[in-house]
Amino acid sequence: MTLRKLHYAHYYLGLSILSMLLFTCTTLNLEPFKQLTTMYSTAIVVILFTLLTVIQSINDS
């Protein structure tokens, strides 16, 4: 595993943890994300993971 791939592995791990916190706050109506619906929080997570994957694939080529 190269250093660059390991670098992105940390980004994916961090994004996974942030996604878990976002879904938890949304589900339990905790601040600051209690106004978000589950659909919006899901869309945010999908967009962030897609952007990270696109950036990784551009940098790998």
Phi and psi in degrees as a GROMACS rama.xvg file:
@    title "Ramachandran Plot"
@    xaxis  label "Phi"
@    yaxis  label "Psi"
@TYPE xy
-79.8685  165.396  THR-2
-63.7417  -36.8327  LEU-3
-64.7714  -43.021  ARG-4
-66.8915  -36.565  LYS-5
-64.9348  -37.3792  LEU-6
-59.6485  -46.7398  HIS-7
-70.0189  -28.6769  TYR-8
-61.0675  -36.9968  ALA-9
-67.325  -37.5424  HIS-10
-64.071  -43.1554  TYR-11
-64.183  -39.8279  TYR-12
-64.2803  -45.4584  LEU-13
-62.8694  -40.9966  GLY-14
-67.3247  -34.7183  LEU-15
-64.7201  -42.3831  SER-16
-65.5826  -43.4889  ILE-17
-63.9274  -36.4852  LEU-18
-64.5885  -41.4921  SER-19
-61.7969  -43.2034  MET-20
-65.1297  -39.5085  LEU-21
-62.9095  -46.5689  LEU-22
-65.2809  -37.4965  PHE-23
-65.2678  -46.4614  THR-24
-64.0622  -38.1832  CYS-25
-67.4426  -44.8982  THR-26
-67.7375  -41.035  THR-27
-90.7496  5.49065  LEU-28
54.5191  47.4655  ASN-29
-96.1059  151.318  LEU-30
-68.806  151.421  GLU-31
-93.3653  8.76546  PRO-32
-107.784  18.2285  PHE-33
-71.1689  -16.0508  LYS-34
-83.1977  -14.2068  GLN-35
-77.2561  142.552  LEU-36
-88.253  167.073  THR-37
-63.0517  -35.1693  THR-38
-63.93  -43.4551  MET-39
-67.9232  -40.6603  TYR-40
-67.0028  -35.6882  SER-41
-64.9512  -42.1356  THR-42
-62.8757  -40.9099  ALA-43
-61.1595  -45.5702  ILE-44
-64.918  -43.8503  VAL-45
-62.6098  -43.1619  VAL-46
-63.871  -43.5763  ILE-47
-65.3716  -43.1213  LEU-48
-66.3714  -37.4296  PHE-49
-64.6929  -44.8587  THR-50
-61.0249  -43.2402  LEU-51
-63.7735  -40.171  LEU-52
-66.7278  -40.4455  THR-53
-64.9427  -44.3693  VAL-54
-62.0956  -41.1571  ILE-55
-64.7055  -42.7669  GLN-56
-69.2321  -32.9799  SER-57
-68.1357  -42.6012  ILE-58
-70.3863  -26.659  ASN-59
-78.1268  -19.9573  ASP-60
